[in-house]
Amino acid sequence: MAVISIEGMEFFAYHGCFKEEQVIGTKFRCDLFLDVDTTKAEQTDNLNDTVNYQSVFQVVQDEMKTKSKLLEHVSRRILTRVRDEFPQVSHARIKIRKLNPPLGGKMDFVSLELEG
């Protein structure tokens, strides 16, 4: 079993509970960790025998384009789609950070981690 990680994916998106967040938008950073049996790919050196990172990135990018009020919601959508479209993934974990959240003070980010 291997862990394929795609870390530091950055998106500009419109997630948040405040109306302004869904109009102005902000930056988000995502890390995705996929448990995959890579035994066959280790032997064949064939991309078809593992998870294509570019295809996974496209799924994350597509889901980040759909507005959500909560990071919990967008995270679950991403995990569900990854598990549906890549059956070789036995387990997945995502961390999404909202950079510079509008919480009335200075902070780098808020984040949510979700598994599925």
Secondary structure, DSSP 4 states (H G I P E B T S, - for coil): -EEEEEEEEEEEE---SSHHHHHH-EEEEEEEEEEE--HHHHHH--GGGS--HHHHHHHHHHHHTS--S-HHHHHHHHHHHHHHH-TTEEEEEEEEEEES--SSS--SEEEEEEE-
